[in-house]
């Protein structure tokens, strides 16, 4: 598995851990991005793919 795909799988796992009932807070999504050192855009894309809704968005992006 390539490093990029491995990283993607790790980010997905972290998002799934942080989500509850198909929802993840904006703060939790940002923390995953910062902890995993990935762009916020990647988090948004993965949330879309995982059908996770971002709640309480503080950036006005979601």
C-alpha positions as CSV (number, residue, x, y, z in Angstrom):
1,X,0.0,0.0,0.0
2,X,1.4,3.4,-0.9
3,X,2.2,5.9,1.8
4,X,-0.6,8.2,0.6
5,X,-3.2,5.5,0.7
6,X,-2.0,4.4,4.2
7,X,-2.3,8.0,5.4
8,X,-5.8,8.2,3.9
9,X,-6.9,5.1,5.7
10,X,-5.5,6.4,9.0
11,X,-7.4,9.7,8.5
12,X,-10.6,7.8,7.7
13,X,-10.2,5.8,10.9
14,X,-9.7,8.9,13.0
15,X,-12.8,10.5,11.4
16,X,-14.9,7.5,12.1
17,X,-13.7,7.4,15.7
18,X,-14.6,11.1,16.2
19,X,-18.0,10.9,14.5
20,X,-21.2,10.0,16.3
21,X,-24.4,9.0,14.5
22,X,-23.1,10.2,11.2
23,X,-22.1,13.7,12.6
24,X,-18.8,15.2,13.4
25,X,-18.2,18.7,14.9
26,X,-16.2,21.2,12.9
27,X,-13.8,21.4,15.9
28,X,-13.3,17.7,15.9
29,X,-12.8,17.6,12.1
30,X,-10.2,20.4,12.3
31,X,-8.4,18.6,15.1
32,X,-8.1,15.4,13.0
33,X,-6.7,17.5,10.1
34,X,-4.2,19.2,12.4
35,X,-3.2,16.1,14.2
36,X,-2.8,14.1,11.0
37,X,-1.2,17.1,9.2
38,X,-3.6,17.0,6.2
39,X,-5.4,19.9,4.6
40,X,-8.9,20.8,5.8
41,X,-10.1,20.2,2.2
42,X,-9.1,16.5,2.5
43,X,-11.1,16.2,5.7
44,X,-14.1,17.7,3.9
45,X,-13.8,15.4,0.9
46,X,-13.4,12.3,3.2
47,X,-16.4,13.4,5.2
48,X,-18.4,13.6,2.0
49,X,-17.2,10.1,1.0
50,X,-18.1,8.7,4.4
51,X,-21.5,10.5,4.5
52,X,-20.4,12.3,7.6
53,X,-22.1,15.6,8.2
54,X,-20.1,18.4,9.7
55,X,-22.1,20.2,12.4
56,X,-21.5,23.5,14.2
57,X,-19.1,24.7,11.4
58,X,-17.1,27.6,12.7
59,X,-15.6,28.4,9.3
60,X,-18.8,28.6,7.3
61,X,-17.4,26.0,4.8
62,X,-19.8,23.1,5.4
